[in-house]
Amino acid sequence: MTKKLNRFVKSERLLNRRINRAERQAISVGKGFLNVKKYNRFLRVLGPGLVTGAADDDPSGIATYSQAGASFGYGLLWAFPLMYPLLLAVQESCARIGAITGKGLAAVIKENYSKKLLYMSVGLVVVANTINIGADLGAMAATTQLFVDVPFALLACLYALIIVLLVIFVSYKHYAKILKWLAITLLAYPVTALLVGQNWPEVFHATFTISPKLDFQTIYIFVGMLGTTISPYLFFWDTSEQVEEEVAKRNLKKIGEVPNATKRYLHNLRLDNFVGMTLASLTAWFIVIACASTLYANGITQINTAADAARALEPLVQGFPDAGLVAKLIFSVGVIGLGLLAVPVLAGSSSYAISEALGWKEGLYRKFKRAIGFYAVIIASTLVGLAINFLGIDPIKALVFTAVFNGIASVPLLFMIAKVGNNKTIMGDYKNGALSNVVIRLAFVIMTAAVLVLFVSFASIG
């Protein structure tokens, strides 16, 4: 009897242990399922902010940050802690304008300010975007020539055609997903910077110690860094895409309707903006570090060709039979991928601005037949940008010049964003807070001062 009782107790204990183990496994699976759900929910939140941040590091941005690293080593890393909060505040304000009004930036300016301010704003963004489109298409063509012996003009035309067809025939909902994944190509630079091995105390000291120089070359690259980080096309694109995203999710029927700005909606907007701008800034920081530790450290201080820029990625592929060729391939994928992402953003930004100013139907969610003027501007912007490449301008130098021009064009547009974001009539209870006002106005002051110093230093050279 005692033996039977002992066997029963032992079997009961074994059964309890198995039940406890099964419960722990079930809890673990449940937590994993919840984590997956949270992760998927987080990915769904990412949209216009992530795409805008990825487009911020377009070929022009890659070239400008690469030149900064090659020319000055770690010498301009101090610009990033300065630019990052400015970028966050400006783009969050632009996104909030779209979220609260249900309209793009040009439409808001048209309804509340004079025609002079409207045409000045639209004119600046269209000119800046067209130059940027041309430079990006040229860079994509020049990069492709590293592998194929095809005429530059033919390649540039081919990329322009591909982009136009994608924008017209691929729905925004699907195209936005493509744009998100193209941003992955930027990871090559952080990986390279980590593989090379850095003197991290020196890197962080250079990052958080302001040491500006006032010679023309330094100011030129600094204005370019400002212009490619805080760019005119991002202002108009991000504002309109917040509305476009709501239409795609069927929360709005069309652009112009006022969204339901719930706390969750605005929280998701800020999260999306934060993730996009943080990734853009971190990637740009790593591009400078990677080029400083590979190009500058080996005496390559000028990037004149796509092949020069590609050398920065050679440490990433050391040990491969032909490291130089593989580095060029990775660089090319990055430039072409980001170009395919950025050119539609640039052309779309111009199209939103012009369509809103002229009262045309707009939106990537509309079919071509229902927004012919909107799509015609996208096509025209791409073709005019393409034409710039036939003027004999060096495609790599054009990228840096484009960034500098964006810096100049951003100054009056930042003034307008500050006015709109702080206008209670337009924004109601969601107008800029005190901190946002200070940072956006600081962005205006810093970029104005940098541009003025650039002009003065250029005049002194002449």
Secondary structure, DSSP 8 states (H G I E B T S, - for coil): -HHHHHHHHHHHHHHHHHHHHHHHHHHHHHHHHHHHHHHHHHHHH-SHHHHHHHHHTSHHHHHHHHHHHHHHTTTTTTHHHHHHHHHHHHHHHHHHHHHHHSS-HHHHHHHHS-HHHHHHHHHHHHHHHHHHHHHHHHHHHHHHTTT----HHHHHHHHHHHHHHHHHHS-HHHHHHHHHHHGGGGGHHHHHHHHH---HHHHHHHHSS-----SHHHHHHHHHHHHHHS-HHHHHHHHHHHHHHHHHTTS-SSTTS-----HHHHHHHHHHHHHHHHHHHHHHHHHHHHHHHHTGGGT-----SHHHHHGGGGGGGTTSTTHHHHHHHHHHHHHHHHHHHHHHHHHHHHHHHHHHHHT----TTS-GGG-HHHHHHHHHHHHHHHHHGGG---HHHHHHHHHHHHHHHHHHHHHHHHHHHT-HHHHGGGS--HHHHHHHHHHHHHHHHHHHHHHHHHHHH-
